[in-house]
Amino acid sequence: MNRSVKKITIAIDGHSSCGKSTMAKDLAREVGYVYVDTGAMYRSVTLYALRHHLFAPDGSIDVEALRRQMPDIRISFQFNPATGRPDTYLNGELVENDIRTMEVSNRVSPIATLPFVRQAMVAQQQEMGKGGGVVMDGRDIGTVVFPHAELKIFVTASAEVRAQRRYDELKAKGMEADYQEILNNVQERDYIDSHREVSPLRKADDAIELDNSNMTIAQQKEWLMERFREAGG
């Protein structure tokens, strides 16, 4: 009789623009797991707030209005056969490209620091991930969302390398990009993510650190598969 192999939970945390999502998506596809992009979830809430004029001209957020509207924000992922990866949907609308703009990037950190936003997103994430067989990346997956995940990775890279990657990514999509603006955004997000009161970005005690500043995607992929096998996946 074949013993069914238990599917593990994989948490990949780390700084913005360090390739977490690419790593997580590739690993999930490779091993047949479900991939959940938690950053896309916070970006979707930010997009919702922008579209519903919940940001004042000075950048402050109409917190009470957003709190009231949180139950109306539904985020889901649908597999895209053309790309082999999941796309993000906000209330049933495909928003994969809309959430990747610099306008959203510049606003996402203050939205993600709001306790009621994090509470709502964590509840959705835990629901998506119960039962294992999931790869999830973000800022607090190994510390808050899945503290008992069998495999935890913490990814980092220098701010300059990350800004260059983000710049190249935007240019490849034919979008406007300014390297200095992106570098400033990366550094600002690092500070906010690490200093927020609720679920600050930090490496879980049992996470394996990966600095991928000088690694190719192929090298990262190989490294991650090795860790996956070691964790019993």
C-alpha atoms as an extended CHARMM CRD file, in Angstrom:
* protein
*
       233  EXT
         1         1  MET       CA              0.0000000000        0.0000000000        0.0000000000  PROA      1               0.0000000000
         2         2  ASN       CA              1.3850000000        3.3840000000       -0.9480000000  PROA      2               0.0000000000
         3         3  ARG       CA              1.7970000000        5.7740000000        1.9240000000  PROA      3               0.0000000000
         4         4  SER       CA              0.6530000000        9.2060000000        0.8240000000  PROA      4               0.0000000000
         5         5  VAL       CA              3.4150000000       11.7650000000        1.1080000000  PROA      5               0.0000000000
         6         6  LYS       CA              2.5490000000       14.6100000000        3.4960000000  PROA      6               0.0000000000
         7         7  LYS       CA              2.7430000000       17.9620000000        1.7740000000  PROA      7               0.0000000000
         8         8  ILE       CA              4.6860000000       20.5380000000        3.7600000000  PROA      8               0.0000000000
         9         9  THR       CA              4.1680000000       24.2770000000        4.2060000000  PROA      9               0.0000000000
        10        10  ILE       CA              6.8860000000       26.5380000000        2.8220000000  PROA      10              0.0000000000
        11        11  ALA       CA              7.2840000000       30.1270000000        4.0690000000  PROA      11              0.0000000000
        12        12  ILE       CA              9.5350000000       32.5040000000        2.1190000000  PROA      12              0.0000000000
        13        13  ASP       CA             10.0710000000       35.9010000000        3.7360000000  PROA      13              0.0000000000
        14        14  GLY       CA             12.4300000000       38.7430000000        2.9690000000  PROA      14              0.0000000000
        15        15  HSD       CA             12.9420000000       42.2910000000        1.7600000000  PROA      15              0.0000000000
        16        16  SER       CA             11.0470000000       43.8490000000       -1.1480000000  PROA      16              0.0000000000
        17        17  SER       CA             12.2580000000       43.1880000000       -4.7060000000  PROA      17              0.0000000000
        18        18  CYS       CA             14.6790000000       40.4040000000       -3.7740000000  PROA      18              0.0000000000
        19        19  GLY       CA             13.0650000000       37.8150000000       -6.0300000000  PROA      19              0.0000000000
        20        20  LYS       CA             10.9940000000       36.0110000000       -3.3860000000  PROA      20              0.0000000000
        21        21  SER       CA              7.9750000000       35.7370000000       -5.6460000000  PROA      21              0.0000000000
        22        22  THR       CA              9.9280000000       34.3400000000       -8.6010000000  PROA      22              0.0000000000
        23        23  MET       CA             11.5580000000       31.7520000000       -6.3550000000  PROA      23              0.0000000000
        24        24  ALA       CA              8.2870000000       30.8100000000       -4.6950000000  PROA      24              0.0000000000
        25        25  LYS       CA              6.3460000000       30.5850000000       -7.9790000000  PROA      25              0.0000000000
        26        26  ASP       CA              9.0300000000       28.4250000000       -9.6110000000  PROA      26              0.0000000000
        27        27  LEU       CA              9.2830000000       26.0900000000       -6.6310000000  PROA      27              0.0000000000
        28        28  ALA       CA              5.4870000000       25.7000000000       -6.3840000000  PROA      28              0.0000000000
        29        29  ARG       CA              5.2410000000       24.8590000000      -10.0770000000  PROA      29              0.0000000000
        30        30  GLU       CA              8.1650000000       22.4370000000       -9.8530000000  PROA      30              0.0000000000
        31        31  VAL       CA              6.7730000000       20.4460000000       -6.9120000000  PROA      31              0.0000000000
        32        32  GLY       CA              3.0490000000       20.8060000000       -7.6590000000  PROA      32              0.0000000000
        33        33  TYR       CA              2.2130000000       23.0330000000       -4.6920000000  PROA      33              0.0000000000
        34        34  VAL       CA             -0.1750000000       26.0030000000       -4.5180000000  PROA      34              0.0000000000
        35        35  TYR       CA              1.5590000000       29.4070000000       -4.6270000000  PROA      35              0.0000000000
        36        36  VAL       CA              0.1640000000       32.4040000000       -2.7350000000  PROA      36              0.0000000000
        37        37  ASP       CA              1.6790000000       35.8650000000       -3.3460000000  PROA      37              0.0000000000
        38        38  THR       CA              0.8920000000       37.7360000000       -0.1220000000  PROA      38              0.0000000000
        39        39  GLY       CA              2.5880000000       40.9120000000       -1.3790000000  PROA      39              0.0000000000
        40        40  ALA       CA              0.0690000000       40.9620000000       -4.2350000000  PROA      40              0.0000000000
        41        41  MET       CA             -2.7000000000       40.8300000000       -1.6260000000  PROA      41              0.0000000000
        42        42  TYR       CA             -1.4480000000       43.9880000000        0.1300000000  PROA      42              0.0000000000
        43        43  ARG       CA             -0.8960000000       45.6260000000       -3.2560000000  PROA      43              0.0000000000
        44        44  SER       CA             -4.4960000000       44.7910000000       -4.1620000000  PROA      44              0.0000000000
        45        45  VAL       CA             -5.7880000000       46.4950000000       -1.0040000000  PROA      45              0.0000000000
        46        46  THR       CA             -3.6220000000       49.5100000000       -1.9290000000  PROA      46              0.0000000000
        47        47  LEU       CA             -5.0540000000       49.5510000000       -5.4580000000  PROA      47              0.0000000000
        48        48  TYR       CA             -8.5700000000       49.3910000000       -3.9940000000  PROA      48              0.0000000000
        49        49  ALA       CA             -7.7570000000       52.3450000000       -1.7080000000  PROA      49              0.0000000000
        50        50  LEU       CA             -6.3800000000       54.3720000000       -4.6460000000  PROA      50              0.0000000000
        51        51  ARG       CA             -9.4170000000       53.6350000000       -6.8220000000  PROA      51              0.0000000000
        52        52  HSD       CA            -11.8140000000       54.5600000000       -4.0270000000  PROA      52              0.0000000000
        53        53  HSD       CA             -9.9540000000       57.8230000000       -3.2600000000  PROA      53              0.0000000000
        54        54  LEU       CA             -8.9840000000       56.7650000000        0.2550000000  PROA      54              0.0000000000
        55        55  PHE       CA             -5.6310000000       58.5910000000        0.0280000000  PROA      55              0.0000000000
        56        56  ALA       CA             -5.5400000000       62.3180000000        0.8060000000  PROA      56              0.0000000000
        57        57  PRO       CA             -3.2960000000       64.5930000000       -1.3270000000  PROA      57              0.0000000000
        58        58  ASP       CA             -0.6850000000       64.4990000000        1.4750000000  PROA      58              0.0000000000
        59        59  GLY       CA             -0.5550000000       60.6820000000        1.2400000000  PROA      59              0.0000000000
        60        60  SER       CA             -2.4630000000       60.0130000000        4.4580000000  PROA      60              0.0000000000
        61        61  ILE       CA             -5.0820000000       57.2510000000        4.4360000000  PROA      61              0.0000000000
        62        62  ASP       CA             -8.7710000000       57.5570000000        5.3250000000  PROA      62              0.0000000000
        63        63  VAL       CA             -8.3340000000       54.7160000000        7.8120000000  PROA      63              0.0000000000
        64        64  GLU       CA            -11.9240000000       54.5520000000        9.0420000000  PROA      64              0.0000000000
        65        65  ALA       CA            -13.3330000000       54.3810000000        5.5060000000  PROA      65              0.0000000000
        66        66  LEU       CA            -10.8950000000       51.5840000000        4.6270000000  PROA      66              0.0000000000
        67        67  ARG       CA            -11.7530000000       49.7280000000        7.8480000000  PROA      67              0.0000000000
        68        68  ARG       CA            -15.4740000000       49.8680000000        6.9520000000  PROA      68              0.0000000000
        69        69  GLN       CA            -14.7900000000       48.6560000000        3.4190000000  PROA      69              0.0000000000
        70        70  MET       CA            -12.4040000000       45.7850000000        4.2830000000  PROA      70              0.0000000000
        71        71  PRO       CA            -15.2050000000       43.1590000000        4.1970000000  PROA      71              0.0000000000
        72        72  ASP       CA            -15.8320000000       44.2230000000        0.5470000000  PROA      72              0.0000000000
        73        73  ILE       CA            -12.2360000000       43.4620000000       -0.5040000000  PROA      73              0.0000000000
        74        74  ARG       CA            -11.8980000000       39.9300000000       -1.8340000000  PROA      74              0.0000000000
        75        75  ILE       CA             -8.6010000000       38.7530000000       -3.2710000000  PROA      75              0.0000000000
        76        76  SER       CA             -8.1360000000       35.5260000000       -5.1720000000  PROA      76              0.0000000000
        77        77  PHE       CA             -5.5970000000       33.8540000000       -7.4210000000  PROA      77              0.0000000000
        78        78  GLN       CA             -6.2560000000       32.0300000000      -10.6850000000  PROA      78              0.0000000000
        79        79  PHE       CA             -3.7140000000       29.9360000000      -12.5340000000  PROA      79              0.0000000000
        80        80  ASN       CA             -2.7400000000       31.4080000000      -15.9220000000  PROA      80              0.0000000000
        81        81  PRO       CA             -1.8610000000       28.5660000000      -18.3540000000  PROA      81              0.0000000000
        82        82  ALA       CA             -0.0900000000       31.0210000000      -20.6900000000  PROA      82              0.0000000000
        83        83  THR       CA              2.4660000000       32.0980000000      -18.0560000000  PROA      83              0.0000000000
        84        84  GLY       CA              2.3240000000       28.9700000000      -15.9000000000  PROA      84              0.0000000000
        85        85  ARG       CA              1.7660000000       31.2260000000      -12.8930000000  PROA      85              0.0000000000
        86        86  PRO       CA             -1.1840000000       32.5240000000      -10.8770000000  PROA      86              0.0000000000
        87        87  ASP       CA             -2.7080000000       35.9410000000      -11.5970000000  PROA      87              0.0000000000
        88        88  THR       CA             -4.1470000000       38.2170000000       -8.9190000000  PROA      88              0.0000000000
        89        89  TYR       CA             -7.8360000000       39.1240000000       -8.9270000000  PROA      89              0.0000000000
        90        90  LEU       CA             -9.4490000000       41.9150000000       -6.8980000000  PROA      90              0.0000000000
        91        91  ASN       CA            -13.1870000000       41.3550000000       -6.4740000000  PROA      91              0.0000000000
        92        92  GLY       CA            -13.1680000000       39.1920000000       -9.5910000000  PROA      92              0.0000000000
        93        93  GLU       CA            -11.1640000000       41.6320000000      -11.7490000000  PROA      93              0.0000000000
        94        94  LEU       CA             -7.7240000000       40.7250000000      -13.1120000000  PROA      94              0.0000000000
        95        95  VAL       CA             -5.3080000000       43.2880000000      -11.5850000000  PROA      95              0.0000000000
        96        96  GLU       CA             -1.9260000000       41.5600000000      -12.0240000000  PROA      96              0.0000000000
        97        97  ASN       CA             -0.3730000000       44.4940000000      -13.9400000000  PROA      97              0.0000000000
        98        98  ASP       CA             -2.2810000000       47.2780000000      -12.1420000000  PROA      98              0.0000000000
        99        99  ILE       CA             -0.7900000000       46.2870000000       -8.7660000000  PROA      99              0.0000000000
       100       100  ARG       CA              2.8260000000       46.3860000000      -10.0460000000  PROA      100             0.0000000000
       101       101  THR       CA              3.0000000000       50.1230000000      -10.8190000000  PROA      101             0.0000000000
       102       102  MET       CA              5.2440000000       52.5470000000       -8.9250000000  PROA      102             0.0000000000
       103       103  GLU       CA              2.1200000000       54.3740000000       -7.6960000000  PROA      103             0.0000000000
       104       104  VAL       CA              1.0650000000       51.2200000000       -5.8510000000  PROA      104             0.0000000000
       105       105  SER       CA              4.6690000000       50.4720000000       -4.7570000000  PROA      105             0.0000000000
       106       106  ASN       CA              4.9260000000       53.9210000000       -3.1730000000  PROA      106             0.0000000000
       107       107  ARG       CA              1.6900000000       53.4780000000       -1.1880000000  PROA      107             0.0000000000
       108       108  VAL       CA              1.7080000000       49.8160000000       -0.1560000000  PROA      108             0.0000000000
       109       109  SER       CA              3.8410000000       50.0030000000        3.0180000000  PROA      109             0.0000000000
       110       110  PRO       CA              1.5320000000       52.3760000000        4.9730000000  PROA      110             0.0000000000
       111       111  ILE       CA             -1.4730000000       50.2140000000        3.9900000000  PROA      111             0.0000000000
       112       112  ALA       CA              0.3600000000       47.0390000000        5.0850000000  PROA      112             0.0000000000
       113       113  THR       CA              1.1310000000       48.5340000000        8.5210000000  PROA      113             0.0000000000
       114       114  LEU       CA             -2.5680000000       48.9070000000        9.4020000000  PROA      114             0.0000000000
       115       115  PRO       CA             -3.4340000000       46.2020000000       11.9830000000  PROA      115             0.0000000000
       116       116  PHE       CA             -6.9530000000       45.5300000000       10.6390000000  PROA      116             0.0000000000
       117       117  VAL       CA             -5.6020000000       45.1200000000        7.0860000000  PROA      117             0.0000000000
       118       118  ARG       CA             -2.9730000000       42.6350000000        8.2550000000  PROA      118             0.0000000000
       119       119  GLN       CA             -5.5360000000       40.7840000000       10.3570000000  PROA      119             0.0000000000
       120       120  ALA       CA             -7.8630000000       40.3970000000        7.3680000000  PROA      120             0.0000000000
       121       121  MET       CA             -5.0560000000       39.3110000000        5.0160000000  PROA      121             0.0000000000
       122       122  VAL       CA             -3.5090000000       36.8520000000        7.5120000000  PROA      122             0.0000000000
       123       123  ALA       CA             -6.9320000000       35.2250000000        8.0100000000  PROA      123             0.0000000000
       124       124  GLN       CA             -7.2970000000       34.8250000000        4.2200000000  PROA      124             0.0000000000
       125       125  GLN       CA             -3.7300000000       33.4740000000        3.9310000000  PROA      125             0.0000000000
       126       126  GLN       CA             -4.1730000000       30.9230000000        6.7160000000  PROA      126             0.0000000000
       127       127  GLU       CA             -7.3870000000       29.7480000000        5.0740000000  PROA      127             0.0000000000
       128       128  MET       CA             -5.5740000000       29.3250000000        1.7220000000  PROA      128             0.0000000000
       129       129  GLY       CA             -2.7130000000       27.4340000000        3.3430000000  PROA      129             0.0000000000
       130       130  LYS       CA             -4.4140000000       25.0460000000        5.7270000000  PROA      130             0.0000000000
       131       131  GLY       CA             -3.5730000000       21.4430000000        4.9310000000  PROA      131             0.0000000000
       132       132  GLY       CA             -0.0770000000       22.1390000000        3.5700000000  PROA      132             0.0000000000
       133       133  GLY       CA              1.0890000000       21.8220000000       -0.0120000000  PROA      133             0.0000000000
       134       134  VAL       CA              1.5070000000       25.5820000000       -0.2020000000  PROA      134             0.0000000000
       135       135  VAL       CA              4.3630000000       27.9950000000       -0.9260000000  PROA      135             0.0000000000
       136       136  MET       CA              3.7210000000       31.4630000000        0.4410000000  PROA      136             0.0000000000
       137       137  ASP       CA              5.9840000000       34.4860000000        0.2960000000  PROA      137             0.0000000000
       138       138  GLY       CA              5.8020000000       37.8200000000        2.0750000000  PROA      138             0.0000000000
       139       139  ARG       CA              7.1480000000       39.6460000000        5.1360000000  PROA      139             0.0000000000
       140       140  ASP       CA              5.6820000000       37.7060000000        8.0660000000  PROA      140             0.0000000000
       141       141  ILE       CA              4.8410000000       34.2220000000        6.7690000000  PROA      141             0.0000000000
       142       142  GLY       CA              7.3480000000       32.3110000000        8.9190000000  PROA      142             0.0000000000
       143       143  THR       CA              6.8190000000       34.5070000000       11.9800000000  PROA      143             0.0000000000
       144       144  VAL       CA              3.0430000000       35.1610000000       11.9970000000  PROA      144             0.0000000000
       145       145  VAL       CA              1.0580000000       33.3910000000        9.2740000000  PROA      145             0.0000000000
       146       146  PHE       CA              2.6860000000       29.9480000000        9.4820000000  PROA      146             0.0000000000
       147       147  PRO       CA              5.0230000000       29.9000000000       12.5100000000  PROA      147             0.0000000000
       148       148  HSD       CA              5.0650000000       26.0790000000       12.3230000000  PROA      148             0.0000000000
       149       149  ALA       CA              5.9780000000       25.8410000000        8.6260000000  PROA      149             0.0000000000
       150       150  GLU       CA              8.3100000000       22.9110000000        7.9380000000  PROA      150             0.0000000000
       151       151  LEU       CA             10.5460000000       25.0380000000        5.6930000000  PROA      151             0.0000000000
       152       152  LYS       CA             11.2750000000       28.7370000000        6.2680000000  PROA      152             0.0000000000
       153       153  ILE       CA             13.5310000000       30.7840000000        4.0050000000  PROA      153             0.0000000000
       154       154  PHE       CA             14.5850000000       34.4060000000        4.5910000000  PROA      154             0.0000000000
       155       155  VAL       CA             15.7590000000       36.0950000000        1.3900000000  PROA      155             0.0000000000
       156       156  THR       CA             17.8170000000       39.2460000000        1.2080000000  PROA      156             0.0000000000
       157       157  ALA       CA             20.0150000000       41.1680000000       -1.2510000000  PROA      157             0.0000000000
       158       158  SER       CA             21.6290000000       44.6070000000       -1.3060000000  PROA      158             0.0000000000
       159       159  ALA       CA             19.2610000000       47.5360000000       -1.8590000000  PROA      159             0.0000000000
       160       160  GLU       CA             21.1470000000       48.5120000000       -5.0320000000  PROA      160             0.0000000000
       161       161  VAL       CA             20.8070000000       45.0380000000       -6.5530000000  PROA      161             0.0000000000
       162       162  ARG       CA             17.1110000000       44.9350000000       -5.6960000000  PROA      162             0.0000000000
       163       163  ALA       CA             16.4820000000       48.3910000000       -7.1940000000  PROA      163             0.0000000000
       164       164  GLN       CA             18.2450000000       47.3570000000      -10.4040000000  PROA      164             0.0000000000
       165       165  ARG       CA             16.1130000000       44.1980000000      -10.6530000000  PROA      165             0.0000000000
       166       166  ARG       CA             12.9130000000       46.1820000000      -10.1460000000  PROA      166             0.0000000000
       167       167  TYR       CA             14.0710000000       48.7420000000      -12.7430000000  PROA      167             0.0000000000
       168       168  ASP       CA             14.8310000000       45.9940000000      -15.2850000000  PROA      168             0.0000000000
       169       169  GLU       CA             11.4860000000       44.3350000000      -14.5820000000  PROA      169             0.0000000000
       170       170  LEU       CA              9.5160000000       47.5430000000      -15.1980000000  PROA      170             0.0000000000
       171       171  LYS       CA             11.4790000000       48.3840000000      -18.3660000000  PROA      171             0.0000000000
       172       172  ALA       CA             10.9060000000       44.8570000000      -19.6930000000  PROA      172             0.0000000000
       173       173  LYS       CA              7.1580000000       45.4480000000      -19.2980000000  PROA      173             0.0000000000
       174       174  GLY       CA              7.4690000000       48.7120000000      -21.2280000000  PROA      174             0.0000000000
       175       175  MET       CA              6.7070000000       50.7810000000      -18.1340000000  PROA      175             0.0000000000
       176       176  GLU       CA              8.3520000000       54.0470000000      -17.1000000000  PROA      176             0.0000000000
       177       177  ALA       CA             11.1430000000       53.5880000000      -14.5460000000  PROA      177             0.0000000000
       178       178  ASP       CA             13.6190000000       55.7990000000      -12.7090000000  PROA      178             0.0000000000
       179       179  TYR       CA             16.4410000000       53.9280000000      -10.9270000000  PROA      179             0.0000000000
       180       180  GLN       CA             16.9670000000       56.5200000000       -8.1720000000  PROA      180             0.0000000000
       181       181  GLU       CA             13.2390000000       56.7020000000       -7.4050000000  PROA      181             0.0000000000
       182       182  ILE       CA             13.1140000000       52.9010000000       -7.1980000000  PROA      182             0.0000000000
       183       183  LEU       CA             16.2000000000       52.7500000000       -4.9300000000  PROA      183             0.0000000000
       184       184  ASN       CA             14.6500000000       55.3430000000       -2.6040000000  PROA      184             0.0000000000
       185       185  ASN       CA             11.4160000000       53.3190000000       -2.5740000000  PROA      185             0.0000000000
       186       186  VAL       CA             13.2760000000       50.0780000000       -1.7470000000  PROA      186             0.0000000000
       187       187  GLN       CA             15.1740000000       51.7230000000        1.1360000000  PROA      187             0.0000000000
       188       188  GLU       CA             12.0330000000       53.4020000000        2.4860000000  PROA      188             0.0000000000
       189       189  ARG       CA             10.0700000000       50.1390000000        2.3370000000  PROA      189             0.0000000000
       190       190  ASP       CA             12.8800000000       48.3070000000        4.1520000000  PROA      190             0.0000000000
       191       191  TYR       CA             12.7160000000       50.8410000000        6.9710000000  PROA      191             0.0000000000
       192       192  ILE       CA              8.9060000000       50.8060000000        7.2440000000  PROA      192             0.0000000000
       193       193  ASP       CA              8.6850000000       46.9940000000        6.9800000000  PROA      193             0.0000000000
       194       194  SER       CA             11.3010000000       46.5010000000        9.6920000000  PROA      194             0.0000000000
       195       195  HSD       CA              9.9960000000       49.1400000000       12.0960000000  PROA      195             0.0000000000
       196       196  ARG       CA              6.2220000000       48.7250000000       11.9730000000  PROA      196             0.0000000000
       197       197  GLU       CA              4.4820000000       47.7530000000       15.2150000000  PROA      197             0.0000000000
       198       198  VAL       CA              2.4150000000       44.9020000000       13.7620000000  PROA      198             0.0000000000
       199       199  SER       CA              4.3010000000       41.9190000000       12.3130000000  PROA      199             0.0000000000
       200       200  PRO       CA              7.5840000000       43.6960000000       11.5030000000  PROA      200             0.0000000000
       201       201  LEU       CA              9.8580000000       42.0950000000        8.9270000000  PROA      201             0.0000000000
       202       202  ARG       CA             12.3220000000       39.8880000000       10.7520000000  PROA      202             0.0000000000
       203       203  LYS       CA             14.0240000000       36.5710000000       10.1790000000  PROA      203             0.0000000000
       204       204  ALA       CA             12.3570000000       33.7160000000       12.0710000000  PROA      204             0.0000000000
       205       205  ASP       CA             14.7530000000       31.9580000000       14.4490000000  PROA      205             0.0000000000
       206       206  ASP       CA             14.4630000000       28.7120000000       12.4820000000  PROA      206             0.0000000000
       207       207  ALA       CA             14.6200000000       30.2830000000        8.9960000000  PROA      207             0.0000000000
       208       208  ILE       CA             17.4850000000       29.6130000000        6.5740000000  PROA      208             0.0000000000
       209       209  GLU       CA             18.9490000000       32.8570000000        5.2030000000  PROA      209             0.0000000000
       210       210  LEU       CA             19.7050000000       33.3020000000        1.5120000000  PROA      210             0.0000000000
       211       211  ASP       CA             21.5700000000       36.3750000000        0.2430000000  PROA      211             0.0000000000
       212       212  ASN       CA             20.9960000000       36.1930000000       -3.5020000000  PROA      212             0.0000000000
       213       213  SER       CA             22.7960000000       39.4360000000       -4.4660000000  PROA      213             0.0000000000
       214       214  ASN       CA             25.2240000000       37.5360000000       -6.6840000000  PROA      214             0.0000000000
       215       215  MET       CA             23.1670000000       34.4940000000       -7.6510000000  PROA      215             0.0000000000
       216       216  THR       CA             21.4510000000       33.6790000000      -10.9170000000  PROA      216             0.0000000000
       217       217  ILE       CA             17.8230000000       32.5270000000      -10.9070000000  PROA      217             0.0000000000
       218       218  ALA       CA             19.0300000000       29.0310000000      -11.8590000000  PROA      218             0.0000000000
       219       219  GLN       CA             21.3940000000       28.9370000000       -8.8560000000  PROA      219             0.0000000000
       220       220  GLN       CA             18.6290000000       30.1050000000       -6.5120000000  PROA      220             0.0000000000
       221       221  LYS       CA             16.2980000000       27.4590000000       -7.9150000000  PROA      221             0.0000000000
       222       222  GLU       CA             18.8410000000       24.7000000000       -7.3060000000  PROA      222             0.0000000000
       223       223  TRP       CA             19.5630000000       25.9650000000       -3.7730000000  PROA      223             0.0000000000
       224       224  LEU       CA             15.8460000000       26.0850000000       -2.9230000000  PROA      224             0.0000000000
       225       225  MET       CA             15.1370000000       22.5810000000       -4.3120000000  PROA      225             0.0000000000
       226       226  GLU       CA             17.9530000000       21.2550000000       -2.1290000000  PROA      226             0.0000000000
       227       227  ARG       CA             16.4060000000       22.8750000000        0.9750000000  PROA      227             0.0000000000
       228       228  PHE       CA             12.9760000000       21.5050000000       -0.0350000000  PROA      228             0.0000000000
       229       229  ARG       CA             14.3400000000       17.9520000000       -0.2000000000  PROA      229             0.0000000000
       230       230  GLU       CA             16.1330000000       18.3700000000        3.1310000000  PROA      230             0.0000000000
       231       231  ALA       CA             12.8570000000       19.5070000000        4.7420000000  PROA      231             0.0000000000
       232       232  GLY       CA             11.1550000000       16.3160000000        3.6680000000  PROA      232             0.0000000000
       233       233  GLY       CA              9.1870000000       17.6930000000        0.7180000000  PROA      233             0.0000000000
